């Protein structure tokens, strides 16, 4: 009889195969959220690195201009390069105000207001009005200090990049 009882046993039933994602629906939301967060962080990081490269190039240009000034006086050509650098940065950071169209006193007033200073209309930055006069300018280091201070404050969001 024992051999008969073994014959009555049925084969083992294997469970269904497990799918690739046997997750509850809420987990799909978590996965999508993590992917979106990673994409947002990647986008932010790329923008930050691009900003840092742009800032580094601006600082490098100012340093090159400053190094070209080997004498104690600032030549007209170097003064023009400083003015061009300021216009490029202003045009990039304040496009709605169209600073590239400003000249003379309005340009200096714009630099003062955007840099939260009075050094352009009343201080060393006033030499930018003499950009096209063919004469050497005294105390170039004061101008470079004013420009560096404007670059520090003038960058939107108060980001210091020097």
C-alpha positions in Angstrom: 0.0 0.0 0.0 2.8 2.4 0.6 3.8 2.3 -3.0 0.2 3.2 -3.8 0.3 6.3 -1.6 3.3 7.7 -3.4 1.5 7.3 -6.7 -1.3 9.5 -5.5 1.1 12.5 -4.9 0.8 15.3 -7.3 3.8 17.1 -8.8 5.0 20.3 -7.1 3.5 23.4 -8.5 6.1 26.1 -9.2 5.1 29.8 -8.6 4.7 32.1 -11.5 7.9 33.8 -12.7 8.7 37.0 -11.0 8.4 40.1 -13.2 11.3 42.5 -13.7 9.5 45.2 -11.6 7.2 43.7 -9.1 6.8 47.0 -7.3 3.8 48.7 -5.9 2.6 51.7 -7.9 3.9 54.2 -5.3 7.5 52.9 -5.9 7.2 53.9 -9.5 6.4 57.4 -8.4 9.5 57.4 -6.1 11.7 56.2 -9.0 10.4 58.9 -11.3 10.9 61.5 -8.6 14.5 60.4 -8.0 15.2 60.6 -11.8 13.7 64.0 -12.0 15.7 65.2 -9.0 18.9 63.9 -10.5 18.1 65.6 -13.8 17.4 68.9 -12.1 20.7 68.6 -10.1 22.6 67.8 -13.3 21.1 70.9 -15.0 21.9 73.1 -12.1 25.5 71.8 -12.0 26.0 72.4 -15.7 24.7 76.0 -15.3 26.9 76.6 -12.3 30.0 75.3 -14.2 29.2 77.4 -17.2 28.8 80.5 -14.9 32.1 79.7 -13.2 33.9 79.4 -16.6 32.4 82.7 -17.7 33.5 84.4 -14.5 37.0 82.9 -14.7 37.3 84.3 -18.3 36.2 87.8 -17.1 38.7 87.8 -14.3 41.4 86.5 -16.6 40.8 89.3 -19.1 40.9 91.9 -16.3 44.2 90.4 -15.0 45.7 90.4 -18.5 44.7 94.0 -19.0 46.2 94.9 -15.6 49.4 93.0 -16.4 49.8 94.9 -19.7 49.9 98.1 -17.6 53.6 97.9 -16.8 54.0 101.6 -16.1 52.5 103.7 -13.4 50.2 105.4 -15.9 47.3 103.9 -17.8 47.4 104.2 -21.6 44.4 105.0 -23.7 44.4 101.5 -25.2 44.3 99.8 -21.9 41.6 102.2 -20.7 39.5 101.3 -23.8 40.0 97.6 -23.0 38.7 98.1 -19.5 35.7 100.0 -20.8 35.0 97.2 -23.4 35.2 94.6 -20.6 32.8 96.5 -18.5 30.4 96.9 -21.4 30.5 93.2 -22.2 29.8 92.2 -18.6 27.0 94.8 -18.2 25.4 93.7 -21.5 25.4 90.1 -20.4 24.1 90.6 -16.8 21.7 93.5 -17.4 20.3 92.9 -20.9 16.9 94.4 -20.1 18.5 97.8 -19.3 20.5 97.8 -22.6 23.7 99.2 -21.1 25.5 98.8 -24.4 23.7 102.0 -25.5 24.8 104.1 -22.6 27.8 106.5 -22.9 29.2 109.3 -20.8 27.5 110.3 -17.6 24.5 107.9 -18.0 27.0 105.0 -18.4 28.8 106.0 -15.2 25.5 106.4 -13.4 24.5 102.9 -14.6 27.8 101.5 -13.3 27.2 103.2 -9.9 23.7 102.0 -9.5 24.4 98.4 -10.6 27.5 98.3 -8.5 26.0 100.0 -5.4 28.8 102.6 -5.4 29.6 106.2 -6.3 33.2 105.5 -7.5 32.4 105.9 -11.1 30.6 109.2 -11.1 32.6 110.7 -8.2 35.8 108.6 -7.8 38.5 106.8 -9.8 36.1 105.3 -12.3 35.4 108.8 -13.7 38.5 108.3 -16.0 36.2 106.1 -18.2 34.9 109.4 -19.6 38.4 110.0 -21.0 38.6 106.7 -22.8 39.1 108.3 -26.3 41.4 111.1 -25.2 45.0 110.5 -26.2 46.7 111.1 -22.9 48.1 108.9 -20.1 46.0 108.5 -17.1 47.4 108.6 -13.6 46.7 106.0 -10.8 45.5 103.1 -12.9 45.4 100.8 -9.8 42.6 102.9 -8.4 40.6 102.2 -11.6 41.3 98.5 -11.4 40.2 98.4 -7.8 36.9 100.1 -8.7 36.4 97.7 -11.6 37.0 94.7 -9.4 34.6 96.0 -6.8 31.9 96.5 -9.4 32.5 93.0 -10.8 32.0 91.6 -7.3 28.8 93.4 -6.6 27.5 93.8 -10.1 27.1 90.1 -10.7 23.3 89.4 -10.3 22.5 87.6 -7.1 25.4 89.0 -5.2 27.7 86.2 -6.2 31.2 87.2 -5.6 33.5 85.7 -8.2 36.9 87.0 -7.4 
